[in-house]
């Protein structure tokens, strides 16, 4: 079987709109605020002050873009192997964000975590 020739790569590129210095600084401040809040949340998970099930069911806005895998790793006694096993069992990709979970995935994860 002969492979068809590939189409030439597109030479047009979309340019990113230029941002002012103030816009860049506001975006940087917002990103730093989100990272700080997530780090505190991970510490609270590790200390047992917050339950992962509640976060999955009703995540705060700053947690919507966080990876489910990373947040579950912050839970005591949950390592990479156990988290991967749970995610596979619930058919959730390790790269899935909390905000990107479907209702089915969210409910399966919470039900499975509550049994453990």
Residue frames as qw, qx, qy, qz and C-alpha x, y, z in Angstrom:
[[0.000, 0.890, 0.455, 0.000, 0.00, 0.00, 0.00],
 [0.423, 0.304, -0.004, 0.853, 1.41, 3.39, -0.98],
 [0.194, -0.628, -0.473, 0.586, 0.93, 6.21, 1.47],
 [0.253, 0.862, 0.326, 0.296, -0.64, 9.40, 0.15],
 [0.425, 0.282, -0.203, 0.836, 1.61, 12.44, 0.26],
 [0.255, -0.614, -0.535, 0.521, 1.01, 14.69, 3.22],
 [0.162, 0.911, 0.273, 0.264, -0.42, 18.15, 2.70],
 [0.435, 0.377, -0.272, 0.771, 2.10, 20.96, 3.11],
 [0.331, -0.480, -0.560, 0.589, 2.13, 22.60, 6.49],
 [0.056, 0.916, 0.364, 0.161, 0.13, 25.77, 6.79],
 [0.501, 0.195, -0.137, 0.832, 2.28, 28.88, 6.67],
 [0.239, -0.655, -0.096, -0.710, -0.34, 31.17, 8.15],
 [0.415, -0.192, -0.723, 0.518, -0.20, 31.60, 11.88],
 [0.286, -0.838, -0.380, -0.268, -2.60, 33.27, 14.19],
 [0.304, 0.389, -0.398, 0.773, -1.01, 36.03, 16.13],
 [0.401, -0.549, -0.636, 0.365, -1.69, 36.47, 19.79],
 [0.003, -0.911, -0.184, -0.368, -3.07, 39.90, 20.58],
 [0.393, 0.347, -0.426, 0.737, -0.51, 42.13, 22.20],
 [0.518, -0.718, -0.459, 0.074, -1.08, 42.73, 25.88],
 [0.013, 0.855, -0.219, 0.470, -0.11, 45.82, 27.75],
 [0.301, 0.309, -0.730, 0.530, 2.25, 45.61, 30.67],
 [0.436, -0.194, 0.431, -0.765, -0.66, 46.18, 33.08],
 [0.875, 0.055, -0.164, -0.452, -2.67, 43.34, 31.53],
 [0.702, 0.261, -0.637, 0.180, 0.29, 40.98, 31.82],
 [0.060, 0.290, -0.669, 0.682, 0.85, 41.96, 35.43],
 [0.656, -0.124, 0.236, -0.707, -2.84, 41.44, 36.31],
 [0.894, 0.139, -0.358, -0.230, -2.78, 38.02, 34.65],
 [0.501, 0.312, -0.694, 0.412, 0.38, 37.12, 36.56],
 [0.248, -0.261, 0.545, -0.757, -1.16, 38.22, 39.85],
 [0.819, -0.031, 0.009, -0.573, -4.29, 36.18, 39.16],
 [0.824, 0.222, -0.522, 0.008, -2.22, 33.09, 38.29],
 [0.260, 0.321, -0.698, 0.585, -0.13, 33.49, 41.44],
 [0.510, -0.210, 0.358, -0.753, -3.28, 33.85, 43.55],
 [0.905, 0.055, -0.202, -0.370, -4.71, 30.63, 42.09],
 [0.673, 0.283, -0.633, 0.258, -1.44, 28.74, 42.70],
 [0.030, -0.326, 0.617, -0.715, -1.31, 29.99, 46.30],
 [0.697, -0.128, 0.207, -0.675, -4.92, 28.95, 46.98],
 [0.900, 0.153, -0.370, -0.172, -4.37, 25.51, 45.42],
 [0.450, 0.340, -0.696, 0.444, -1.21, 24.97, 47.46],
 [0.310, -0.255, 0.535, -0.743, -3.11, 25.83, 50.66],
 [0.845, 0.007, -0.032, -0.534, -5.91, 23.49, 49.64],
 [0.781, 0.248, -0.569, 0.072, -3.43, 20.66, 49.08],
 [0.140, 0.308, -0.702, 0.626, -1.98, 21.28, 52.55],
 [0.576, -0.138, 0.328, -0.736, -5.51, 21.16, 53.99],
 [0.891, 0.124, -0.314, -0.303, -6.20, 17.89, 52.15],
 [0.572, 0.308, -0.687, 0.326, -2.96, 16.42, 53.48],
 [0.063, -0.226, 0.634, -0.737, -3.88, 17.51, 57.03],
 [0.127, -0.373, -0.919, 0.014, -7.40, 16.07, 56.73],
 [0.099, 0.361, 0.328, -0.868, -9.10, 19.47, 57.15],
 [0.546, 0.405, -0.166, -0.714, -10.84, 19.16, 53.77],
 [0.693, 0.091, 0.715, -0.020, -12.37, 16.10, 52.09],
 [0.101, -0.192, 0.668, 0.712, -11.68, 15.44, 48.39],
 [0.133, 0.475, 0.858, 0.144, -15.26, 14.26, 47.85],
 [0.035, 0.821, 0.381, -0.423, -16.66, 17.68, 48.68],
 [0.088, -0.596, 0.364, 0.711, -14.21, 19.35, 46.32],
 [0.141, 0.042, 0.847, 0.511, -15.17, 17.05, 43.48],
 [0.085, 0.630, 0.772, -0.008, -18.89, 17.60, 44.01],
 [0.037, 0.966, 0.253, 0.029, -18.74, 21.38, 44.43],
 [0.690, -0.019, -0.003, 0.723, -15.33, 22.72, 43.40],
 [0.083, -0.815, -0.091, 0.566, -14.42, 26.36, 44.00],
 [0.567, 0.816, 0.009, -0.110, -13.78, 28.37, 40.84],
 [0.019, 0.811, -0.579, -0.079, -9.99, 28.40, 41.30],
 [0.530, -0.255, 0.808, -0.006, -10.00, 24.60, 41.30],
 [0.773, 0.501, 0.191, -0.338, -11.84, 24.13, 37.99],
 [0.614, 0.694, -0.372, -0.047, -8.61, 23.93, 35.95],
 [0.314, -0.573, 0.744, -0.141, -6.69, 21.76, 38.44],
 [0.547, 0.191, -0.782, -0.230, -5.96, 18.17, 37.46],
 [0.851, -0.381, -0.077, -0.354, -7.95, 15.54, 39.36],
 [0.871, 0.097, -0.364, 0.314, -4.80, 13.39, 39.57],
 [0.315, 0.416, -0.390, 0.759, -2.78, 16.14, 41.28],
 [0.464, -0.486, 0.179, -0.719, -5.49, 16.91, 43.82],
 [0.938, -0.231, -0.173, -0.194, -5.99, 13.24, 44.68],
 [0.716, 0.248, -0.451, 0.472, -2.25, 12.83, 45.26],
 [0.039, -0.508, 0.373, -0.775, -2.54, 15.35, 48.09],
 [0.799, -0.407, -0.051, -0.440, -4.89, 13.02, 49.99],
 [0.320, -0.547, 0.752, -0.179, -3.10, 10.98, 52.70],
 [0.605, -0.075, 0.792, -0.032, -2.39, 7.34, 51.78],
 [0.716, 0.635, 0.277, -0.090, -3.08, 8.01, 48.09],
 [0.376, -0.487, 0.524, 0.589, -0.02, 7.49, 45.93],
 [0.284, 0.426, -0.507, -0.693, 0.39, 7.39, 42.18],
 [0.123, -0.011, -0.970, -0.209, -0.55, 3.72, 41.85],
 [0.095, 0.461, 0.796, -0.380, -3.74, 3.97, 43.92],
 [0.259, 0.596, 0.084, -0.755, -4.83, 7.23, 42.23],
 [0.249, 0.318, -0.687, -0.604, -4.21, 5.75, 38.77],
 [0.043, -0.179, -0.983, -0.015, -6.18, 2.62, 39.71],
 [0.173, 0.560, 0.585, -0.560, -9.13, 4.71, 40.93],
 [0.275, 0.563, -0.192, -0.755, -9.11, 6.94, 37.85],
 [0.179, 0.171, -0.863, -0.440, -8.93, 3.92, 35.53],
 [0.049, 0.322, 0.925, -0.197, -11.79, 2.22, 37.35],
 [0.213, 0.689, 0.428, -0.544, -13.94, 5.36, 36.89],
 [0.578, 0.493, 0.458, 0.462, -12.77, 5.82, 33.28],
 [0.039, -0.990, -0.019, 0.132, -11.18, 9.21, 33.97],
 [0.694, 0.524, -0.171, 0.463, -8.03, 10.32, 32.18],
 [0.624, -0.420, -0.252, 0.609, -5.17, 11.33, 34.51],
 [0.266, 0.066, 0.128, 0.953, -4.96, 14.62, 32.62],
 [0.177, -0.688, -0.594, -0.377, -8.64, 15.46, 33.22],
 [0.025, 0.281, -0.316, 0.906, -9.34, 18.68, 35.08],
 [0.078, 0.307, 0.788, -0.528, -11.85, 18.91, 37.89],
 [0.381, 0.460, 0.107, -0.794, -13.99, 21.28, 35.86],
 [0.418, 0.335, -0.640, -0.551, -13.85, 18.92, 32.89],
 [0.129, 0.031, 0.976, -0.171, -15.34, 15.94, 34.72],
 [0.424, -0.283, -0.574, -0.641, -18.69, 14.74, 33.45],
 [0.640, -0.407, 0.198, -0.621, -21.53, 14.19, 35.93],
 [0.972, -0.037, -0.220, -0.079, -21.04, 10.42, 35.60],
 [0.644, 0.330, -0.463, 0.512, -17.29, 10.64, 36.24],
 [0.135, -0.505, 0.378, -0.764, -17.77, 12.97, 39.18],
 [0.788, -0.325, 0.102, -0.512, -20.41, 10.73, 40.79],
 [0.946, 0.073, -0.303, 0.091, -18.42, 7.51, 40.22],
 [0.434, 0.429, -0.488, 0.624, -15.29, 9.04, 41.70],
 [0.349, -0.462, 0.354, -0.735, -17.11, 10.31, 44.78],
 [0.914, -0.199, -0.047, -0.349, -18.93, 7.00, 45.30],
 [0.863, 0.189, -0.381, 0.273, -15.66, 5.05, 45.00],
 [0.240, 0.466, -0.466, 0.713, -13.76, 7.42, 47.31],
 [0.556, -0.449, 0.219, -0.664, -16.49, 7.26, 49.98],
 [0.966, -0.108, -0.197, -0.131, -16.20, 3.44, 50.07],
 [0.694, 0.322, -0.449, 0.461, -12.48, 3.59, 50.88]]
